């Protein structure tokens, strides 16, 4: 799979088969992803990978917690601004509409929307999950470095025939994750990532992208 195909075929999959992902594949992906760029090569990512019984136990704990209506953990970062100005707010709204329409869930069906959301903490059935932390003392440029690292991981997973779904939702139950992983003090859980083989029977909406002219400005001769 070439880079263009990996980029265009990568998407946030929300339905996985229970087929295990080999440890050597995950090690190969993460060893290559370590070559992702970072300012002054400080490599600010701290990654944990879970499979098997430990992941099953975390899924159960997280799903039960959310299903019981327990309060979210205090945010360590703002997932979205309280007000998303144009065009970002419209893009987010369009995504939500497309996602729930693909699942056959009406806007006013709050219970069905909640059930769909809870699937996040079951990793959408994925047999492997990654949890990425960043040191509390690092700044915005290092958060950008972590983003580049995670994108590299996702593209390498595509090269292995795997899919993924990055999930900031895990930060809302970060204390439950910490109980399972015991990360050092001073680390912030940025996101989780479900990893596995796609279940093609699950409906999804392939979200579009803004026209190039809306996001890119060219200057100079072609």
PyMOL commands that place a pseudoatom at each C-alpha (Angstrom):
pseudoatom trace, name=CA, resn=UNK, resi=1, chain=A, elem=C, hetatm=0, pos=[0.000, 0.000, 0.000]
pseudoatom trace, name=CA, resn=UNK, resi=2, chain=A, elem=C, hetatm=0, pos=[1.512, 3.333, -1.014]
pseudoatom trace, name=CA, resn=UNK, resi=3, chain=A, elem=C, hetatm=0, pos=[1.295, 6.476, 1.109]
pseudoatom trace, name=CA, resn=UNK, resi=4, chain=A, elem=C, hetatm=0, pos=[-1.533, 8.059, -0.892]
pseudoatom trace, name=CA, resn=UNK, resi=5, chain=A, elem=C, hetatm=0, pos=[-3.680, 4.947, -0.555]
pseudoatom trace, name=CA, resn=UNK, resi=6, chain=A, elem=C, hetatm=0, pos=[-2.950, 4.725, 3.171]
pseudoatom trace, name=CA, resn=UNK, resi=7, chain=A, elem=C, hetatm=0, pos=[-3.974, 8.363, 3.693]
pseudoatom trace, name=CA, resn=UNK, resi=8, chain=A, elem=C, hetatm=0, pos=[-7.157, 8.103, 1.649]
pseudoatom trace, name=CA, resn=UNK, resi=9, chain=A, elem=C, hetatm=0, pos=[-8.255, 4.778, 3.136]
pseudoatom trace, name=CA, resn=UNK, resi=10, chain=A, elem=C, hetatm=0, pos=[-7.600, 5.772, 6.742]
pseudoatom trace, name=CA, resn=UNK, resi=11, chain=A, elem=C, hetatm=0, pos=[-10.755, 6.632, 8.630]
pseudoatom trace, name=CA, resn=UNK, resi=12, chain=A, elem=C, hetatm=0, pos=[-12.166, 6.301, 12.112]
pseudoatom trace, name=CA, resn=UNK, resi=13, chain=A, elem=C, hetatm=0, pos=[-13.626, 2.795, 12.069]
pseudoatom trace, name=CA, resn=UNK, resi=14, chain=A, elem=C, hetatm=0, pos=[-16.359, 2.124, 14.620]
pseudoatom trace, name=CA, resn=UNK, resi=15, chain=A, elem=C, hetatm=0, pos=[-16.860, -1.592, 14.140]
pseudoatom trace, name=CA, resn=UNK, resi=16, chain=A, elem=C, hetatm=0, pos=[-14.129, -4.232, 14.461]
pseudoatom trace, name=CA, resn=UNK, resi=17, chain=A, elem=C, hetatm=0, pos=[-13.879, -8.004, 14.171]
pseudoatom trace, name=CA, resn=UNK, resi=18, chain=A, elem=C, hetatm=0, pos=[-12.706, -9.939, 17.225]
pseudoatom trace, name=CA, resn=UNK, resi=19, chain=A, elem=C, hetatm=0, pos=[-9.739, -11.285, 15.207]
pseudoatom trace, name=CA, resn=UNK, resi=20, chain=A, elem=C, hetatm=0, pos=[-6.584, -10.782, 17.310]
pseudoatom trace, name=CA, resn=UNK, resi=21, chain=A, elem=C, hetatm=0, pos=[-3.832, -8.428, 16.190]
pseudoatom trace, name=CA, resn=UNK, resi=22, chain=A, elem=C, hetatm=0, pos=[-0.402, -10.064, 16.358]
pseudoatom trace, name=CA, resn=UNK, resi=23, chain=A, elem=C, hetatm=0, pos=[2.049, -8.581, 18.865]
pseudoatom trace, name=CA, resn=UNK, resi=24, chain=A, elem=C, hetatm=0, pos=[4.820, -8.496, 16.257]
pseudoatom trace, name=CA, resn=UNK, resi=25, chain=A, elem=C, hetatm=0, pos=[2.650, -6.361, 13.970]
pseudoatom trace, name=CA, resn=UNK, resi=26, chain=A, elem=C, hetatm=0, pos=[2.028, -3.813, 16.718]
pseudoatom trace, name=CA, resn=UNK, resi=27, chain=A, elem=C, hetatm=0, pos=[5.722, -3.771, 17.595]
pseudoatom trace, name=CA, resn=UNK, resi=28, chain=A, elem=C, hetatm=0, pos=[6.647, -3.245, 13.932]
pseudoatom trace, name=CA, resn=UNK, resi=29, chain=A, elem=C, hetatm=0, pos=[4.195, -0.341, 13.593]
pseudoatom trace, name=CA, resn=UNK, resi=30, chain=A, elem=C, hetatm=0, pos=[5.269, 1.400, 16.787]
pseudoatom trace, name=CA, resn=UNK, resi=31, chain=A, elem=C, hetatm=0, pos=[8.977, 0.893, 16.095]
pseudoatom trace, name=CA, resn=UNK, resi=32, chain=A, elem=C, hetatm=0, pos=[8.561, 2.629, 12.729]
pseudoatom trace, name=CA, resn=UNK, resi=33, chain=A, elem=C, hetatm=0, pos=[6.310, 5.344, 14.191]
pseudoatom trace, name=CA, resn=UNK, resi=34, chain=A, elem=C, hetatm=0, pos=[9.115, 6.287, 16.573]
pseudoatom trace, name=CA, resn=UNK, resi=35, chain=A, elem=C, hetatm=0, pos=[10.698, 8.039, 13.578]
pseudoatom trace, name=CA, resn=UNK, resi=36, chain=A, elem=C, hetatm=0, pos=[7.884, 10.605, 13.562]
pseudoatom trace, name=CA, resn=UNK, resi=37, chain=A, elem=C, hetatm=0, pos=[9.102, 14.218, 13.692]
pseudoatom trace, name=CA, resn=UNK, resi=38, chain=A, elem=C, hetatm=0, pos=[9.291, 16.152, 16.944]
pseudoatom trace, name=CA, resn=UNK, resi=39, chain=A, elem=C, hetatm=0, pos=[10.881, 19.480, 17.821]
pseudoatom trace, name=CA, resn=UNK, resi=40, chain=A, elem=C, hetatm=0, pos=[14.514, 18.936, 18.866]
pseudoatom trace, name=CA, resn=UNK, resi=41, chain=A, elem=C, hetatm=0, pos=[13.744, 15.197, 18.807]
pseudoatom trace, name=CA, resn=UNK, resi=42, chain=A, elem=C, hetatm=0, pos=[12.266, 15.205, 22.324]
pseudoatom trace, name=CA, resn=UNK, resi=43, chain=A, elem=C, hetatm=0, pos=[9.695, 12.523, 21.313]
pseudoatom trace, name=CA, resn=UNK, resi=44, chain=A, elem=C, hetatm=0, pos=[6.946, 13.624, 23.740]
pseudoatom trace, name=CA, resn=UNK, resi=45, chain=A, elem=C, hetatm=0, pos=[4.672, 10.614, 23.303]
pseudoatom trace, name=CA, resn=UNK, resi=46, chain=A, elem=C, hetatm=0, pos=[4.198, 8.026, 26.053]
pseudoatom trace, name=CA, resn=UNK, resi=47, chain=A, elem=C, hetatm=0, pos=[2.338, 5.038, 24.676]
pseudoatom trace, name=CA, resn=UNK, resi=48, chain=A, elem=C, hetatm=0, pos=[0.642, 2.048, 26.294]
pseudoatom trace, name=CA, resn=UNK, resi=49, chain=A, elem=C, hetatm=0, pos=[-0.792, -0.869, 24.315]
pseudoatom trace, name=CA, resn=UNK, resi=50, chain=A, elem=C, hetatm=0, pos=[-3.418, -3.241, 25.686]
pseudoatom trace, name=CA, resn=UNK, resi=51, chain=A, elem=C, hetatm=0, pos=[-4.783, -6.518, 24.350]
pseudoatom trace, name=CA, resn=UNK, resi=52, chain=A, elem=C, hetatm=0, pos=[-6.338, -9.676, 25.754]
pseudoatom trace, name=CA, resn=UNK, resi=53, chain=A, elem=C, hetatm=0, pos=[-7.566, -9.912, 29.340]
pseudoatom trace, name=CA, resn=UNK, resi=54, chain=A, elem=C, hetatm=0, pos=[-6.206, -6.524, 30.530]
pseudoatom trace, name=CA, resn=UNK, resi=55, chain=A, elem=C, hetatm=0, pos=[-8.077, -4.717, 27.738]
pseudoatom trace, name=CA, resn=UNK, resi=56, chain=A, elem=C, hetatm=0, pos=[-11.242, -6.745, 28.343]
pseudoatom trace, name=CA, resn=UNK, resi=57, chain=A, elem=C, hetatm=0, pos=[-11.174, -5.747, 32.017]
pseudoatom trace, name=CA, resn=UNK, resi=58, chain=A, elem=C, hetatm=0, pos=[-10.699, -2.074, 31.160]
pseudoatom trace, name=CA, resn=UNK, resi=59, chain=A, elem=C, hetatm=0, pos=[-13.556, -2.166, 28.662]
pseudoatom trace, name=CA, resn=UNK, resi=60, chain=A, elem=C, hetatm=0, pos=[-15.856, -3.693, 31.267]
pseudoatom trace, name=CA, resn=UNK, resi=61, chain=A, elem=C, hetatm=0, pos=[-14.911, -1.147, 33.917]
pseudoatom trace, name=CA, resn=UNK, resi=62, chain=A, elem=C, hetatm=0, pos=[-15.291, 1.821, 31.590]
pseudoatom trace, name=CA, resn=UNK, resi=63, chain=A, elem=C, hetatm=0, pos=[-18.589, 0.682, 30.052]
pseudoatom trace, name=CA, resn=UNK, resi=64, chain=A, elem=C, hetatm=0, pos=[-20.106, -0.055, 33.471]
pseudoatom trace, name=CA, resn=UNK, resi=65, chain=A, elem=C, hetatm=0, pos=[-18.999, 3.308, 34.774]
pseudoatom trace, name=CA, resn=UNK, resi=66, chain=A, elem=C, hetatm=0, pos=[-20.518, 5.208, 31.855]
pseudoatom trace, name=CA, resn=UNK, resi=67, chain=A, elem=C, hetatm=0, pos=[-23.690, 3.088, 31.817]
pseudoatom trace, name=CA, resn=UNK, resi=68, chain=A, elem=C, hetatm=0, pos=[-24.230, 3.853, 35.517]
pseudoatom trace, name=CA, resn=UNK, resi=69, chain=A, elem=C, hetatm=0, pos=[-24.095, 7.548, 34.745]
pseudoatom trace, name=CA, resn=UNK, resi=70, chain=A, elem=C, hetatm=0, pos=[-21.010, 8.284, 36.849]
pseudoatom trace, name=CA, resn=UNK, resi=71, chain=A, elem=C, hetatm=0, pos=[-19.620, 11.793, 36.504]
pseudoatom trace, name=CA, resn=UNK, resi=72, chain=A, elem=C, hetatm=0, pos=[-16.840, 12.377, 33.989]
pseudoatom trace, name=CA, resn=UNK, resi=73, chain=A, elem=C, hetatm=0, pos=[-13.334, 12.870, 35.305]
pseudoatom trace, name=CA, resn=UNK, resi=74, chain=A, elem=C, hetatm=0, pos=[-12.176, 16.480, 35.493]
pseudoatom trace, name=CA, resn=UNK, resi=75, chain=A, elem=C, hetatm=0, pos=[-10.823, 17.527, 32.119]
pseudoatom trace, name=CA, resn=UNK, resi=76, chain=A, elem=C, hetatm=0, pos=[-7.075, 18.010, 31.812]
pseudoatom trace, name=CA, resn=UNK, resi=77, chain=A, elem=C, hetatm=0, pos=[-7.474, 19.802, 28.502]
pseudoatom trace, name=CA, resn=UNK, resi=78, chain=A, elem=C, hetatm=0, pos=[-10.326, 21.346, 26.541]
pseudoatom trace, name=CA, resn=UNK, resi=79, chain=A, elem=C, hetatm=0, pos=[-11.565, 18.939, 23.891]
pseudoatom trace, name=CA, resn=UNK, resi=80, chain=A, elem=C, hetatm=0, pos=[-13.403, 21.675, 21.978]
pseudoatom trace, name=CA, resn=UNK, resi=81, chain=A, elem=C, hetatm=0, pos=[-13.911, 25.393, 22.609]
pseudoatom trace, name=CA, resn=UNK, resi=82, chain=A, elem=C, hetatm=0, pos=[-17.269, 26.155, 24.205]
pseudoatom trace, name=CA, resn=UNK, resi=83, chain=A, elem=C, hetatm=0, pos=[-18.194, 27.982, 21.003]
pseudoatom trace, name=CA, resn=UNK, resi=84, chain=A, elem=C, hetatm=0, pos=[-16.957, 26.743, 17.645]
pseudoatom trace, name=CA, resn=UNK, resi=85, chain=A, elem=C, hetatm=0, pos=[-17.012, 29.599, 15.165]
pseudoatom trace, name=CA, resn=UNK, resi=86, chain=A, elem=C, hetatm=0, pos=[-17.643, 29.151, 11.452]
pseudoatom trace, name=CA, resn=UNK, resi=87, chain=A, elem=C, hetatm=0, pos=[-16.741, 27.022, 9.558]
pseudoatom trace, name=CA, resn=UNK, resi=88, chain=A, elem=C, hetatm=0, pos=[-15.676, 24.638, 12.357]
pseudoatom trace, name=CA, resn=UNK, resi=89, chain=A, elem=C, hetatm=0, pos=[-19.038, 24.458, 14.095]
pseudoatom trace, name=CA, resn=UNK, resi=90, chain=A, elem=C, hetatm=0, pos=[-20.815, 23.612, 10.841]
pseudoatom trace, name=CA, resn=UNK, resi=91, chain=A, elem=C, hetatm=0, pos=[-18.298, 20.871, 10.083]
pseudoatom trace, name=CA, resn=UNK, resi=92, chain=A, elem=C, hetatm=0, pos=[-18.772, 19.307, 13.507]
pseudoatom trace, name=CA, resn=UNK, resi=93, chain=A, elem=C, hetatm=0, pos=[-22.563, 19.428, 13.193]
pseudoatom trace, name=CA, resn=UNK, resi=94, chain=A, elem=C, hetatm=0, pos=[-22.409, 17.843, 9.739]
pseudoatom trace, name=CA, resn=UNK, resi=95, chain=A, elem=C, hetatm=0, pos=[-20.265, 15.023, 11.089]
pseudoatom trace, name=CA, resn=UNK, resi=96, chain=A, elem=C, hetatm=0, pos=[-22.729, 14.262, 13.889]
pseudoatom trace, name=CA, resn=UNK, resi=97, chain=A, elem=C, hetatm=0, pos=[-25.652, 14.251, 11.491]
pseudoatom trace, name=CA, resn=UNK, resi=98, chain=A, elem=C, hetatm=0, pos=[-23.889, 11.920, 9.057]
pseudoatom trace, name=CA, resn=UNK, resi=99, chain=A, elem=C, hetatm=0, pos=[-22.723, 9.551, 11.788]
pseudoatom trace, name=CA, resn=UNK, resi=100, chain=A, elem=C, hetatm=0, pos=[-26.088, 9.067, 13.470]
pseudoatom trace, name=CA, resn=UNK, resi=101, chain=A, elem=C, hetatm=0, pos=[-27.963, 8.944, 10.176]
pseudoatom trace, name=CA, resn=UNK, resi=102, chain=A, elem=C, hetatm=0, pos=[-25.734, 6.041, 9.089]
pseudoatom trace, name=CA, resn=UNK, resi=103, chain=A, elem=C, hetatm=0, pos=[-26.739, 4.239, 12.299]
pseudoatom trace, name=CA, resn=UNK, resi=104, chain=A, elem=C, hetatm=0, pos=[-30.409, 5.004, 11.719]
pseudoatom trace, name=CA, resn=UNK, resi=105, chain=A, elem=C, hetatm=0, pos=[-30.612, 7.116, 14.882]
pseudoatom trace, name=CA, resn=UNK, resi=106, chain=A, elem=C, hetatm=0, pos=[-32.880, 10.147, 14.913]
pseudoatom trace, name=CA, resn=UNK, resi=107, chain=A, elem=C, hetatm=0, pos=[-31.590, 13.420, 16.353]
pseudoatom trace, name=CA, resn=UNK, resi=108, chain=A, elem=C, hetatm=0, pos=[-34.185, 13.381, 19.138]
pseudoatom trace, name=CA, resn=UNK, resi=109, chain=A, elem=C, hetatm=0, pos=[-33.515, 9.730, 20.117]
pseudoatom trace, name=CA, resn=UNK, resi=110, chain=A, elem=C, hetatm=0, pos=[-31.227, 10.523, 23.050]
pseudoatom trace, name=CA, resn=UNK, resi=111, chain=A, elem=C, hetatm=0, pos=[-31.156, 6.972, 24.448]
pseudoatom trace, name=CA, resn=UNK, resi=112, chain=A, elem=C, hetatm=0, pos=[-30.000, 5.504, 21.131]
pseudoatom trace, name=CA, resn=UNK, resi=113, chain=A, elem=C, hetatm=0, pos=[-27.354, 8.209, 20.820]
pseudoatom trace, name=CA, resn=UNK, resi=114, chain=A, elem=C, hetatm=0, pos=[-26.116, 7.334, 24.307]
pseudoatom trace, name=CA, resn=UNK, resi=115, chain=A, elem=C, hetatm=0, pos=[-25.908, 3.639, 23.427]
pseudoatom trace, name=CA, resn=UNK, resi=116, chain=A, elem=C, hetatm=0, pos=[-23.878, 4.503, 20.358]
pseudoatom trace, name=CA, resn=UNK, resi=117, chain=A, elem=C, hetatm=0, pos=[-21.580, 6.699, 22.428]
pseudoatom trace, name=CA, resn=UNK, resi=118, chain=A, elem=C, hetatm=0, pos=[-20.998, 3.970, 25.027]
pseudoatom trace, name=CA, resn=UNK, resi=119, chain=A, elem=C, hetatm=0, pos=[-19.505, 1.813, 22.260]
pseudoatom trace, name=CA, resn=UNK, resi=120, chain=A, elem=C, hetatm=0, pos=[-16.453, 4.090, 22.511]
pseudoatom trace, name=CA, resn=UNK, resi=121, chain=A, elem=C, hetatm=0, pos=[-15.499, 2.468, 25.813]
pseudoatom trace, name=CA, resn=UNK, resi=122, chain=A, elem=C, hetatm=0, pos=[-15.859, -1.002, 24.353]
pseudoatom trace, name=CA, resn=UNK, resi=123, chain=A, elem=C, hetatm=0, pos=[-13.341, 0.077, 21.683]
pseudoatom trace, name=CA, resn=UNK, resi=124, chain=A, elem=C, hetatm=0, pos=[-16.079, -0.690, 19.136]
pseudoatom trace, name=CA, resn=UNK, resi=125, chain=A, elem=C, hetatm=0, pos=[-15.180, -4.353, 19.601]
pseudoatom trace, name=CA, resn=UNK, resi=126, chain=A, elem=C, hetatm=0, pos=[-11.495, -3.901, 18.712]
pseudoatom trace, name=CA, resn=UNK, resi=127, chain=A, elem=C, hetatm=0, pos=[-9.068, -6.485, 20.156]
pseudoatom trace, name=CA, resn=UNK, resi=128, chain=A, elem=C, hetatm=0, pos=[-6.258, -3.962, 20.709]
pseudoatom trace, name=CA, resn=UNK, resi=129, chain=A, elem=C, hetatm=0, pos=[-6.056, -0.432, 22.039]
pseudoatom trace, name=CA, resn=UNK, resi=130, chain=A, elem=C, hetatm=0, pos=[-3.393, 2.223, 22.378]
pseudoatom trace, name=CA, resn=UNK, resi=131, chain=A, elem=C, hetatm=0, pos=[-3.368, 4.963, 25.009]
pseudoatom trace, name=CA, resn=UNK, resi=132, chain=A, elem=C, hetatm=0, pos=[-1.208, 8.002, 24.382]
pseudoatom trace, name=CA, resn=UNK, resi=133, chain=A, elem=C, hetatm=0, pos=[-0.029, 10.304, 27.171]
pseudoatom trace, name=CA, resn=UNK, resi=134, chain=A, elem=C, hetatm=0, pos=[1.916, 13.578, 27.155]
pseudoatom trace, name=CA, resn=UNK, resi=135, chain=A, elem=C, hetatm=0, pos=[3.829, 15.185, 30.013]
pseudoatom trace, name=CA, resn=UNK, resi=136, chain=A, elem=C, hetatm=0, pos=[1.868, 17.902, 31.795]
pseudoatom trace, name=CA, resn=UNK, resi=137, chain=A, elem=C, hetatm=0, pos=[4.843, 20.283, 31.636]
pseudoatom trace, name=CA, resn=UNK, resi=138, chain=A, elem=C, hetatm=0, pos=[5.108, 20.283, 27.838]
pseudoatom trace, name=CA, resn=UNK, resi=139, chain=A, elem=C, hetatm=0, pos=[3.605, 22.934, 25.567]
pseudoatom trace, name=CA, resn=UNK, resi=140, chain=A, elem=C, hetatm=0, pos=[1.417, 23.273, 22.490]
pseudoatom trace, name=CA, resn=UNK, resi=141, chain=A, elem=C, hetatm=0, pos=[4.215, 22.472, 19.997]
pseudoatom trace, name=CA, resn=UNK, resi=142, chain=A, elem=C, hetatm=0, pos=[4.757, 19.144, 21.752]
pseudoatom trace, name=CA, resn=UNK, resi=143, chain=A, elem=C, hetatm=0, pos=[1.030, 18.383, 21.558]
pseudoatom trace, name=CA, resn=UNK, resi=144, chain=A, elem=C, hetatm=0, pos=[1.376, 18.928, 17.798]
pseudoatom trace, name=CA, resn=UNK, resi=145, chain=A, elem=C, hetatm=0, pos=[4.289, 16.468, 17.795]
pseudoatom trace, name=CA, resn=UNK, resi=146, chain=A, elem=C, hetatm=0, pos=[2.054, 13.885, 19.480]
pseudoatom trace, name=CA, resn=UNK, resi=147, chain=A, elem=C, hetatm=0, pos=[-0.556, 14.438, 16.765]
pseudoatom trace, name=CA, resn=UNK, resi=148, chain=A, elem=C, hetatm=0, pos=[2.009, 13.766, 14.050]
pseudoatom trace, name=CA, resn=UNK, resi=149, chain=A, elem=C, hetatm=0, pos=[3.087, 10.604, 15.875]
pseudoatom trace, name=CA, resn=UNK, resi=150, chain=A, elem=C, hetatm=0, pos=[-0.486, 9.318, 16.117]
pseudoatom trace, name=CA, resn=UNK, resi=151, chain=A, elem=C, hetatm=0, pos=[-1.118, 10.034, 12.432]
pseudoatom trace, name=CA, resn=UNK, resi=152, chain=A, elem=C, hetatm=0, pos=[2.016, 8.077, 11.577]
pseudoatom trace, name=CA, resn=UNK, resi=153, chain=A, elem=C, hetatm=0, pos=[0.775, 5.164, 13.700]
pseudoatom trace, name=CA, resn=UNK, resi=154, chain=A, elem=C, hetatm=0, pos=[-2.579, 5.162, 11.910]
pseudoatom trace, name=CA, resn=UNK, resi=155, chain=A, elem=C, hetatm=0, pos=[-1.015, 5.204, 8.446]
pseudoatom trace, name=CA, resn=UNK, resi=156, chain=A, elem=C, hetatm=0, pos=[1.348, 2.363, 9.341]
pseudoatom trace, name=CA, resn=UNK, resi=157, chain=A, elem=C, hetatm=0, pos=[-1.628, 0.377, 10.630]
pseudoatom trace, name=CA, resn=UNK, resi=158, chain=A, elem=C, hetatm=0, pos=[-3.255, 0.783, 7.220]
pseudoatom trace, name=CA, resn=UNK, resi=159, chain=A, elem=C, hetatm=0, pos=[-0.085, -0.566, 5.598]
pseudoatom trace, name=CA, resn=UNK, resi=160, chain=A, elem=C, hetatm=0, pos=[-0.586, -3.671, 7.765]
pseudoatom trace, name=CA, resn=UNK, resi=161, chain=A, elem=C, hetatm=0, pos=[-4.203, -4.049, 6.655]
pseudoatom trace, name=CA, resn=UNK, resi=162, chain=A, elem=C, hetatm=0, pos=[-5.512, -2.742, 9.979]
pseudoatom trace, name=CA, resn=UNK, resi=163, chain=A, elem=C, hetatm=0, pos=[-7.871, 0.092, 10.863]
pseudoatom trace, name=CA, resn=UNK, resi=164, chain=A, elem=C, hetatm=0, pos=[-8.099, 2.386, 13.860]
pseudoatom trace, name=CA, resn=UNK, resi=165, chain=A, elem=C, hetatm=0, pos=[-10.215, 4.953, 15.644]
pseudoatom trace, name=CA, resn=UNK, resi=166, chain=A, elem=C, hetatm=0, pos=[-8.562, 7.713, 17.701]
pseudoatom trace, name=CA, resn=UNK, resi=167, chain=A, elem=C, hetatm=0, pos=[-10.769, 8.581, 20.694]
pseudoatom trace, name=CA, resn=UNK, resi=168, chain=A, elem=C, hetatm=0, pos=[-10.429, 11.616, 22.921]
pseudoatom trace, name=CA, resn=UNK, resi=169, chain=A, elem=C, hetatm=0, pos=[-13.455, 10.176, 24.737]
pseudoatom trace, name=CA, resn=UNK, resi=170, chain=A, elem=C, hetatm=0, pos=[-11.096, 8.089, 26.861]
pseudoatom trace, name=CA, resn=UNK, resi=171, chain=A, elem=C, hetatm=0, pos=[-9.843, 11.258, 28.546]
pseudoatom trace, name=CA, resn=UNK, resi=172, chain=A, elem=C, hetatm=0, pos=[-13.289, 11.533, 30.143]
pseudoatom trace, name=CA, resn=UNK, resi=173, chain=A, elem=C, hetatm=0, pos=[-12.645, 8.314, 32.088]
pseudoatom trace, name=CA, resn=UNK, resi=174, chain=A, elem=C, hetatm=0, pos=[-8.908, 8.850, 32.510]
pseudoatom trace, name=CA, resn=UNK, resi=175, chain=A, elem=C, hetatm=0, pos=[-8.922, 7.719, 36.151]
pseudoatom trace, name=CA, resn=UNK, resi=176, chain=A, elem=C, hetatm=0, pos=[-10.348, 4.345, 35.147]
pseudoatom trace, name=CA, resn=UNK, resi=177, chain=A, elem=C, hetatm=0, pos=[-7.620, 4.040, 32.500]
pseudoatom trace, name=CA, resn=UNK, resi=178, chain=A, elem=C, hetatm=0, pos=[-4.964, 5.042, 35.040]
pseudoatom trace, name=CA, resn=UNK, resi=179, chain=A, elem=C, hetatm=0, pos=[-6.112, 2.280, 37.393]
pseudoatom trace, name=CA, resn=UNK, resi=180, chain=A, elem=C, hetatm=0, pos=[-5.357, -0.216, 34.631]
pseudoatom trace, name=CA, resn=UNK, resi=181, chain=A, elem=C, hetatm=0, pos=[-2.109, 1.307, 33.353]
pseudoatom trace, name=CA, resn=UNK, resi=182, chain=A, elem=C, hetatm=0, pos=[-0.538, 3.002, 36.416]
pseudoatom trace, name=CA, resn=UNK, resi=183, chain=A, elem=C, hetatm=0, pos=[1.164, 5.780, 34.406]
pseudoatom trace, name=CA, resn=UNK, resi=184, chain=A, elem=C, hetatm=0, pos=[3.752, 7.960, 36.198]
pseudoatom trace, name=CA, resn=UNK, resi=185, chain=A, elem=C, hetatm=0, pos=[2.551, 11.135, 37.869]
pseudoatom trace, name=CA, resn=UNK, resi=186, chain=A, elem=C, hetatm=0, pos=[2.586, 14.192, 35.634]
pseudoatom trace, name=CA, resn=UNK, resi=187, chain=A, elem=C, hetatm=0, pos=[1.263, 12.538, 32.482]
pseudoatom trace, name=CA, resn=UNK, resi=188, chain=A, elem=C, hetatm=0, pos=[-1.949, 13.627, 30.734]
pseudoatom trace, name=CA, resn=UNK, resi=189, chain=A, elem=C, hetatm=0, pos=[-4.024, 11.076, 28.829]
pseudoatom trace, name=CA, resn=UNK, resi=190, chain=A, elem=C, hetatm=0, pos=[-4.570, 12.663, 25.410]
pseudoatom trace, name=CA, resn=UNK, resi=191, chain=A, elem=C, hetatm=0, pos=[-6.495, 9.878, 23.736]
pseudoatom trace, name=CA, resn=UNK, resi=192, chain=A, elem=C, hetatm=0, pos=[-7.076, 6.213, 23.249]
pseudoatom trace, name=CA, resn=UNK, resi=193, chain=A, elem=C, hetatm=0, pos=[-7.037, 4.443, 19.903]
pseudoatom trace, name=CA, resn=UNK, resi=194, chain=A, elem=C, hetatm=0, pos=[-8.979, 1.316, 18.973]
pseudoatom trace, name=CA, resn=UNK, resi=195, chain=A, elem=C, hetatm=0, pos=[-7.028, -0.983, 16.636]
pseudoatom trace, name=CA, resn=UNK, resi=196, chain=A, elem=C, hetatm=0, pos=[-8.084, -4.033, 14.680]
pseudoatom trace, name=CA, resn=UNK, resi=197, chain=A, elem=C, hetatm=0, pos=[-9.618, -5.475, 11.528]
pseudoatom trace, name=CA, resn=UNK, resi=198, chain=A, elem=C, hetatm=0, pos=[-12.708, -3.718, 10.226]
pseudoatom trace, name=CA, resn=UNK, resi=199, chain=A, elem=C, hetatm=0, pos=[-16.117, -5.338, 10.523]
pseudoatom trace, name=CA, resn=UNK, resi=200, chain=A, elem=C, hetatm=0, pos=[-17.499, -4.394, 7.113]
pseudoatom trace, name=CA, resn=UNK, resi=201, chain=A, elem=C, hetatm=0, pos=[-21.067, -5.229, 8.172]
pseudoatom trace, name=CA, resn=UNK, resi=202, chain=A, elem=C, hetatm=0, pos=[-21.222, -2.118, 10.374]
pseudoatom trace, name=CA, resn=UNK, resi=203, chain=A, elem=C, hetatm=0, pos=[-22.782, 0.874, 8.615]
pseudoatom trace, name=CA, resn=UNK, resi=204, chain=A, elem=C, hetatm=0, pos=[-20.770, 4.059, 8.441]
pseudoatom trace, name=CA, resn=UNK, resi=205, chain=A, elem=C, hetatm=0, pos=[-20.750, 7.415, 6.710]
pseudoatom trace, name=CA, resn=UNK, resi=206, chain=A, elem=C, hetatm=0, pos=[-17.573, 8.376, 4.885]
pseudoatom trace, name=CA, resn=UNK, resi=207, chain=A, elem=C, hetatm=0, pos=[-17.262, 12.003, 5.952]
pseudoatom trace, name=CA, resn=UNK, resi=208, chain=A, elem=C, hetatm=0, pos=[-16.230, 14.471, 3.279]
pseudoatom trace, name=CA, resn=UNK, resi=209, chain=A, elem=C, hetatm=0, pos=[-13.526, 17.100, 3.287]
pseudoatom trace, name=CA, resn=UNK, resi=210, chain=A, elem=C, hetatm=0, pos=[-13.595, 20.807, 2.561]
pseudoatom trace, name=CA, resn=UNK, resi=211, chain=A, elem=C, hetatm=0, pos=[-12.587, 21.857, -0.968]
pseudoatom trace, name=CA, resn=UNK, resi=212, chain=A, elem=C, hetatm=0, pos=[-8.860, 22.521, -1.297]
pseudoatom trace, name=CA, resn=UNK, resi=213, chain=A, elem=C, hetatm=0, pos=[-9.455, 26.221, -1.972]
pseudoatom trace, name=CA, resn=UNK, resi=214, chain=A, elem=C, hetatm=0, pos=[-11.215, 26.511, 1.406]
pseudoatom trace, name=CA, resn=UNK, resi=215, chain=A, elem=C, hetatm=0, pos=[-8.225, 25.346, 3.425]
pseudoatom trace, name=CA, resn=UNK, resi=216, chain=A, elem=C, hetatm=0, pos=[-5.131, 25.967, 1.262]
pseudoatom trace, name=CA, resn=UNK, resi=217, chain=A, elem=C, hetatm=0, pos=[-3.746, 29.163, -0.278]
pseudoatom trace, name=CA, resn=UNK, resi=218, chain=A, elem=C, hetatm=0, pos=[-1.100, 28.984, -2.998]
pseudoatom trace, name=CA, resn=UNK, resi=219, chain=A, elem=C, hetatm=0, pos=[1.315, 31.843, -3.617]
pseudoatom trace, name=CA, resn=UNK, resi=220, chain=A, elem=C, hetatm=0, pos=[3.827, 32.065, -6.434]
pseudoatom trace, name=CA, resn=UNK, resi=221, chain=A, elem=C, hetatm=0, pos=[4.168, 30.331, -9.784]
pseudoatom trace, name=CA, resn=UNK, resi=222, chain=A, elem=C, hetatm=0, pos=[2.988, 26.774, -10.208]
for i in range(1, 222): cmd.bond("trace and resi %d" % i, "trace and resi %d" % (i + 1))
show_as sticks, trace
zoom trace
